[in-house]
Amino acid sequence: MTHALHYGTGVFEGIRGNWNADQGAINIFRMREHYERLIDGCRILMLDIPYSVEDLCNITVDLVERNRHVSDIYIRPLAYKSEELVANLKLQELSSDFTLITVPFGNYLGSDRLRCCTSSWRRVDDPMIPARIKACGIYINSILAKTEATIAGFDEAILLNHDGHVSEGSGENIFMVKKGIIYTPPLEDNVLGGITRDTIMQLAGAELGMEVQARTIDRSELYLADEVFLSGTAAHLTPVIELDCRPIADGQPGPITSQLQRMYFDIVVGNNPKYLHWCTQVRQPIAAT
């Protein structure tokens, strides 16, 4: 009878912990920013969990230490309406709770070169359901799109918004490279404000000196792009080599995508001293049994 099971009244995050064997440590990437977004979602769904961002970070470090992982992990915090009531649609009357799990986690997308299709399902629109938070119920939208794509033999789906403009993948933000400029859809196009999205935008400017623009993108622009890639906590940074049976450029990962990918992986495992402030290191001195 848990309310969230019946109505999807919860918000969650996906946080990566990246194993570095040389350090003997899990590097949790941009944990604080993830929990700041979780708290934002809690405000919208009136989830009154008794934890601050600092509390949630400390709880997470403690759990990772206790679970003694020696591999890449996925960290899943979930705040949800826990009241055992059905037929009650009033958030203000419902109790809330919080749970946290960590699990070993490998390649999310199953491929390092993605063949994608444009989904027949449109991305949820903010006046209907807030698209900028990771609310549990919203993900039926992503699940329908992902299922449609994989049944048809593709790796991933690209969703358009209600205006017909490019929004995002089923669980990733999307980027396009054209004539030396990187483009990504703006938040106003019903895009989740991705932590990895923000990371890529910062790195492209600071490290590669590239111009990055958040602007509306048409579907046909992706067909004519020099490079396309997806980004997300689970997906990392993964090149798209084909969309709707049309190769992107020469059908191979592009040089900018590859450069950003190498840089990103070096940072998230804690090997780049300049960006260690983005990593929370949890040392694992005892191997899991």
C-alpha positions in Angstrom: 0.0 0.0 0.0 3.0 2.3 -0.2 1.8 5.4 -2.0 4.9 5.7 -4.3 4.3 2.2 -5.6 0.8 3.1 -6.7 1.4 6.7 -8.0 5.1 7.1 -8.6 5.4 9.8 -5.9 9.1 9.8 -5.4 12.3 11.4 -6.7 15.7 9.7 -7.1 19.2 10.2 -8.2 21.8 8.1 -10.0 25.3 8.7 -8.7 28.5 7.0 -10.0 31.2 5.6 -7.9 34.2 4.8 -10.0 36.8 2.3 -8.8 40.5 3.2 -9.0 42.6 0.2 -8.3 45.8 2.2 -8.0 44.3 4.3 -5.3 42.3 1.5 -3.7 39.4 3.9 -3.7 35.9 4.5 -5.0 35.6 8.0 -6.5 32.1 9.3 -6.1 31.6 11.9 -8.8 29.9 15.2 -8.0 27.9 13.8 -5.2 26.9 17.1 -3.7 25.4 18.4 -6.9 23.3 15.2 -7.2 21.9 15.6 -3.7 21.2 19.3 -4.3 19.0 18.2 -7.3 17.4 15.5 -5.2 16.4 18.2 -2.6 15.0 20.4 -5.3 12.8 17.4 -6.4 11.7 16.9 -2.8 10.5 20.5 -2.6 8.3 20.0 -5.7 6.8 16.8 -4.5 6.6 17.9 -0.8 8.8 15.2 0.4 9.9 16.2 3.8 12.9 13.9 4.5 14.8 15.0 7.6 18.2 15.2 5.9 20.3 18.1 4.5 22.7 17.7 1.5 25.5 17.3 3.9 23.7 14.6 5.8 23.0 12.7 2.6 26.6 12.9 1.5 27.8 11.5 4.9 25.2 8.7 4.8 26.4 7.8 1.3 30.1 7.7 2.2 29.2 5.5 5.2 27.2 3.0 3.1 30.0 2.8 0.4 32.5 2.1 3.2 30.3 -0.6 4.7 29.6 -2.4 1.4 33.3 -2.7 0.6 32.9 -2.5 -3.2 36.1 -3.0 -5.3 34.4 -2.2 -8.6 32.5 0.6 -10.3 29.2 1.1 -8.5 25.8 2.8 -9.0 24.4 4.7 -6.0 20.7 5.1 -5.9 19.1 7.4 -3.4 15.3 7.5 -3.4 12.9 9.8 -1.5 9.3 8.8 -1.7 5.8 9.1 -0.2 5.7 6.2 2.2 2.2 6.5 3.6 0.2 3.3 3.2 -2.8 5.0 1.8 -4.5 4.6 -1.6 -7.0 6.9 -3.2 -5.3 9.9 -1.6 -3.8 12.4 -4.1 -3.0 15.2 -1.6 0.8 15.3 -1.2 0.6 17.5 2.0 -1.2 14.7 3.8 1.3 11.9 3.1 4.4 10.8 5.1 7.8 10.6 3.4 10.8 8.3 3.7 14.3 7.8 2.2 16.3 4.8 1.1 19.7 4.3 -0.3 21.4 1.4 -2.1 24.7 0.8 -3.9 25.2 -1.9 -6.5 28.1 -3.0 -8.8 27.6 -1.3 -12.2 29.2 -1.6 -15.6 28.4 -0.4 -19.1 24.9 1.1 -19.0 24.1 1.3 -22.7 25.6 -2.0 -23.7 27.6 -0.4 -26.5 30.4 2.2 -26.9 29.1 3.3 -30.3 25.4 4.0 -30.4 22.8 3.5 -33.1 19.8 5.6 -32.2 16.3 6.2 -33.5 13.9 9.1 -33.0 11.2 8.0 -30.7 7.5 8.2 -31.5 7.0 9.2 -27.9 7.4 12.9 -27.0 9.3 14.1 -24.0 7.1 15.1 -21.1 6.2 18.9 -21.0 7.0 21.0 -17.9 3.4 22.3 -17.5 2.2 18.7 -17.3 5.0 17.2 -15.2 8.2 19.0 -14.2 10.8 17.7 -16.6 13.8 19.1 -14.7 13.6 16.7 -11.7 14.1 13.0 -11.6 10.6 12.1 -10.5 9.8 8.3 -10.5 6.6 8.6 -12.4 8.2 10.6 -15.2 10.4 7.6 -16.2 7.5 5.8 -17.8 8.1 8.2 -20.6 11.7 7.2 -20.9 10.9 3.5 -20.5 8.4 3.5 -23.4 10.9 5.2 -25.6 13.8 2.9 -24.7 11.7 -0.2 -25.1 10.4 1.0 -28.5 14.0 1.6 -29.7 15.5 -1.6 -28.5 12.7 -3.8 -29.8 13.4 -2.1 -33.2 17.1 -3.1 -32.9 18.5 0.3 -31.9 20.6 1.0 -28.8 18.9 4.1 -27.6 16.0 6.5 -28.4 16.1 10.3 -28.9 13.0 12.1 -27.8 11.6 15.3 -29.2 9.6 17.8 -27.2 6.0 18.8 -28.0 7.3 21.5 -30.4 9.1 18.8 -32.4 12.6 19.9 -31.3 15.3 17.6 -29.9 15.1 17.1 -26.2 17.2 14.2 -24.9 17.8 10.5 -24.8 15.8 8.2 -22.6 18.2 8.7 -19.8 20.9 11.0 -21.2 21.5 14.6 -22.4 22.4 15.0 -26.1 25.2 17.1 -27.7 25.9 18.0 -31.3 29.1 19.3 -32.8 29.0 21.4 -36.0 31.8 23.4 -37.5 33.8 23.5 -34.3 30.9 24.6 -32.0 29.2 22.3 -29.5 25.4 22.6 -29.2 23.0 21.1 -26.6 19.3 21.7 -26.1 18.4 24.3 -23.5 16.6 23.4 -20.3 13.5 25.2 -21.7 13.2 22.4 -24.2 12.2 20.0 -21.3 15.7 18.9 -20.7 16.9 17.5 -17.4 19.7 19.7 -16.0 22.3 16.9 -16.1 25.3 16.8 -13.8 27.4 15.2 -16.6 25.9 17.7 -19.1 27.2 20.6 -16.9 30.6 18.8 -16.6 31.0 18.4 -20.4 30.0 22.1 -21.0 32.6 23.2 -18.5 35.4 21.0 -19.8 34.8 21.9 -23.5 35.2 25.5 -22.7 38.0 25.4 -20.1 40.1 22.6 -21.5 39.4 22.6 -25.2 38.7 26.3 -25.6 35.5 25.5 -27.6 32.3 27.5 -27.8 29.4 25.7 -26.2 25.8 26.9 -27.0 22.6 25.8 -25.3 20.0 26.4 -28.1 17.0 24.7 -29.7 18.1 21.9 -32.1 16.0 20.5 -34.9 15.9 16.7 -35.6 17.4 17.2 -39.1 20.3 19.1 -37.7 21.5 15.9 -36.0 21.5 14.1 -39.4 23.9 16.8 -40.7 26.1 17.1 -37.6 29.8 16.5 -37.6 29.5 14.6 -34.3 26.7 13.6 -31.8 27.1 12.2 -28.4 25.1 11.4 -25.3 26.0 12.1 -21.7 24.7 11.0 -18.3 25.8 9.6 -15.0 25.0 6.0 -16.1 26.0 6.5 -19.7 29.1 8.5 -19.1 29.9 10.1 -22.5 29.1 7.9 -25.4 29.3 8.7 -29.2 26.3 8.3 -31.5 27.4 7.0 -34.8 24.0 6.6 -36.5 20.5 8.1 -36.1 17.4 6.8 -37.9 19.6 4.6 -40.1 21.6 7.6 -41.2 25.3 7.6 -40.3 26.5 10.7 -38.4 29.3 12.1 -40.6 31.5 9.0 -41.5 29.8 6.7 -39.0 32.7 6.8 -36.5 33.3 8.5 -33.2 34.5 12.1 -33.9 37.7 13.6 -32.6 36.1 16.1 -30.2 33.8 13.4 -28.7 36.8 11.1 -28.3 38.9 13.9 -26.7 36.1 14.8 -24.2 35.5 11.2 -23.4 39.2 10.5 -22.5 39.3 13.6 -20.4 36.0 12.8 -18.7 37.0 9.2 -17.8 40.4 10.5 -16.4 38.5 12.9 -14.1 35.8 10.6 -12.8 38.2 8.0 -11.6 40.2 10.6 -9.7 43.3 10.7 -11.9 43.2 14.4 -12.7 44.4 16.5 -9.8 42.8 19.7 -11.2 39.3 18.2 -10.8 39.7 16.2 -7.6 37.2 18.6 -6.0 34.5 16.9 -8.0 35.4 13.5 -6.5 34.7 12.2 -3.1 37.3 9.4 -2.5 36.2 6.4 -0.3 39.1 4.1 0.3 38.3 0.4 0.4 41.2 -1.3 2.2 39.4 -4.7 2.6 38.3 -6.6 -0.5 34.6 -7.6 -0.7 33.9 -11.3 0.1 
